[in-house]
Amino acid sequence: MTTISEEVIISDRITLKNGSGDLRYFELRFNGAEAHLYLHGAHVLHYQPAGQAPVLWHSQASAFDSKKPIRGGIPVCWPWFGAHPNDPEQPAHGIARLTEWEPVNYSATEAATTVTLRLPAHCYPNASLQLSLELSEQLSVTLTTVNTGDTDLRFTEALHSYFAIQDIPAVTVTGLEEQHYINQLAPDASLHTQTGPISFAEETDRIYTDTAHDCTIIDPPLHRSIHISKKNSLSTVVWNPWIDKSKRMPDFGDSEYLEMICVESANCGPNLITLAPGKTHALQLNIHVKNNMK
Ligand code: TA6
């Protein structure tokens, strides 16, 4: 490894750099594509295929602070999604995104550039957690949980992806037609059924349950669609904060709701994971961009 002004060149396609705030990130390159993986939270912040506008979005108001989550990219929600099931003092979306992870290994082959990080062993009892980021003609993120204890490990999780779009009223999300969802904004957890593509004209916060379906974000103004496929995930969360919630979030610009959409590959709500001792569970997300609608 060579160090130049604090950068660490690991290979011709992987460099460890100083990012915003006091945080460091791996820059991965592959055939003109680029991705950034912060050690803080094992947080994928940036993904830009060759010839494309950035695919992931982050807020210009985001904190880059080792004690706060980054707003945007792909936050890792683990070992719980949303509020802690019974302790209101615990942080939303778990501890993984608030912790500095450790590098495990790197590879740069003709097929892909890959960096793997792990949650430090002392962070959570009876579990080990790794995240692998693989950059090729697409972006793959794999979150792997191993139950290292001697009793069942129960958890919920999400790769909470924020995607960059041009103008939210012009965007639709397809692939979840006829799937059931819980409206997180409703007073009850009753199930609704999705009819037709999802469009956006108000705050939207839905957990689609018991679905392994792929999704596509269709963005006519940017002349592209973003295809999201997943493995070992039975929930998909779709979220846009719209006007009032955007104003209530200190790390989110008032009008930034217009340029982002969250489509999150998860196991949450009723899709809790129960992992037996010694067993492994790997949630995988694949993101592929297609130019179309010329
Ligand atoms: O995924 C949707 C959601 O659960 C929303 O309810 C909203 O809270 C969002 O996550 C962001 O949560 P955060 O804790 O990152 O502000």
Residues whose N, C-alpha, C, O or C-beta is under 5 A from the ligand:
A	BS01	TA6	A92 D205 V237 W239
